[in-house]
Amino acid sequence: MKKIQISPSILSADFSQLGNEIKRLEESGADLIHVDVMDGHFVPNITIGPPVIKTLRNYTSLPFDVHLMIAPVHKYIKNFAEAGSDIITIHPEATDDLKESIELIKHFKKKVGVSLNPNTEINIIKKYLNEIDLVLIMSVYPGFGGQKFLPEVIEKIKNLYQIKKDNKFKFDIEVDGGINFSNSKDVISAGANILVSGTTIFKENNGDIKKNIETLRSM
């Protein structure tokens, strides 16, 4: 049975208490810390940059799962790597040369993730699947937290999992966007092994983070 990992998105945390919120996530059994980086250009919102990640690095030993929703992304990879990111995930549309950006992330000895928006086809990254560590399937259009899950991405997760299985690839399949107790079972059944969740983890069951993480993982 595959191990399901939970990567809580700090986009839904209390930003005035981010360090303590991250400590709380670690104590509650989170596997990763998901950091959404938005630039107000590639997506219509602005969040945090490398200096904040560098500061937060002191609060946990958990891997930082950093999702860069910025363009052009290539010139910022170095900054995020040096700030303490462990996984750096980029969008194919945000770089002029995806292979070059993948190699740069590897140069800094970080795990490589590539993200697919709901309308981005798997074929765009197919030739890189043996070189990357993670594929992040977006189940909403990125830019804001709290959006509703798009059920049509289930088929994409299944297709990606089949490609992974057929070729004996090792990459993780992560899903982000509207993940809750109602849809997490379908997402896991389709082939995902990492779930990103913000609102559900921080808000459900009166903010009982430990219970919410355990519930998502055991669906």
N, C-alpha and C positions, 0 to 999 in steps of 0.2 A: 504494500500500500504506500502510495507516494506521500511524502510529508508536505503538508500545506503550510506555507509561511504567510504571516500577516505583516504587512508593511503599512502601519498607520500614517496617514497624511497629516502633517502638522499644519496644513492649511486650515484645518478646523480647530486647531488648538487655540488657547488663550495667548495671543501674541505678546501680552505684557508679562507672561510667565513662561516663555518658551523653554528655557533651561529646565525648570521644574517639571513642565509638561513632558519633556523628553525623558527625564528620570522616571516619571510615573509610568510612561509607556514601557520602559525597560523592566521595571518592577512588576508590571502586569503581564509580562510574557510576550511582548512584541519581538519579532525576529529581525526586523529592519526598521529604519526610520525613513519615511518617504518625504522628500523635500521637493516641493513644486516651485520651480524658478520660472517666472514669467516676466516678460520685458515690455508689455504694453504695445508691442509691435507685431511679433509673431502671433501672439494671442492678446485679446483685449483686457488685460489686467497686468498689474505690476506687483511683484511680491518681494523676494529677498535675493541678495547677492552673496558673493564669496566672503565678505567680512563677517556676515552674520553666521554663515556655516562654520567659519573658522572659530568663532566664539562658542557656538553650540557644541563643537567637537569635544570640548572639555567636560560635557555633562554626561556622556555615555560612551560605552565601548561597542555599542551596536553599530553595524554597518550603515552608512548613510547612502540611501538609495535616491540619487539626485536626478530628477527629471528636468532637463533643460528645454523649456519652451521659449527659446530665444533665437533670433536670426540677425545677422549671420552667426552661427554657433561656433564655428571652427576656432576663431581667434580668442574665445573665452574658455576653451577646454582647459588650458594650462592653469588659469586662475582657479577654476573649480576643483581641479585635481589637487593643487597645492593647498587649497582651503580645508581639505579633509574628506572629500567625496570618496566613497568606496566603489560605487557603481555610478557610471555617468551614462545617462540615456539621452539620445538625441533623435530628432526627426529628420528623415531623408530630405524633406523639403527645405530644411533650414541650413543646408550646407551645399556648396558647389561641387564637392567631391566626397561622397560618403565613405569611400574606401580610405581616403587620406585622413578623414576625421576618425574613423575606427582605429587606424594605425596610431594616430596621435594619442588617443585614450590609452591604448596598449603601451605606448612609449612611457607613459606615466605610471604603468603597472596598476591600472584600474580596470575593473570589469566593464565590459562594453554592453550597453543596451541600445536598442533601436526601437522607436515608438511608431506605431501605426494608428493614425486617426481613423474614425469610422469609415471614411470614404477613401482611405489609402489601401491599395491592393497589396497582398502578400508578395506578388511577383516582383515588386519594386526592390525588395530586399532578399529575394530568394538566393541569389548567388553569394550572399554574404553570411548565410545562416550557419555555415561551418566555422566562421571566424568570430562570432559574437557569443556573449554569455547570456543574454536576456532579450526577449521580445516583449515589449509593453503594448498590449492591445488596449486602445482607448475605447471605452464603452459610453463615452460622451464626447462632445467636441470640446477640446481643452480651452481653459480660460477662467472658469469659475467653479468653485466647489458647490456641492448640494444639488447638482443636476440629476435628472432621472436617467436611469440605465436604459440603453438602447438595445432591445432584445435581439435585433438583427445581427449583432456582433457574435452571438453564440456560434453561428455557422462558421464565421471566420476563425474562431478559437479551435473549433473541431478540425477545420482544414489545416491549420497550422500544426496542430498536434499530430495529425496524420503524416504530414511532411517530416516532422521531427522523428516520428516512430519509424517511418519507411527508410530514412537515411541514417538512423541511429545518431542523430545530432544530440548534443548535451545541453542546449540552451534552456533556460527557464522561460516559462510562459506566465507573464504577469498581466493582470487585468485591473484597470483603473477607471472609475467613473460610475457613481450611483450604486456601488456594491452594498448590499444590505442582506438581512437574514432571509429575505424572500427569494433572492436571485443567486446567492452565493453557491448553493448546491448545484444549480445548472451550470454555473461557470466552472466549478471544479470538475463536474462530470464531463464537460466539454474538453478538458485537458489542462486547465490552468493549475499552477502549483504555487503562485504567489498572488495574494489578493491585497489590493490597495483600498483602504477605506478611511474616510475622514469623519463625515457626519455621523455615521452609524456607530463608530467606535467612541466618539466623544460625547454623543448626545443620547443614545438609547439607554434604557434601563437606568434613568436618572444619572447618566454619566459614569456608570460602573464599567470602567475601561477593561478591567480584567475579565469580567463576565462577557463583555462584548467581543473581545479578542477570542476567548475560548469558544464562544458560540459560533463565530464565523469560521473558525478553524475546523470545527467538528461537524459542519453541515454535510 
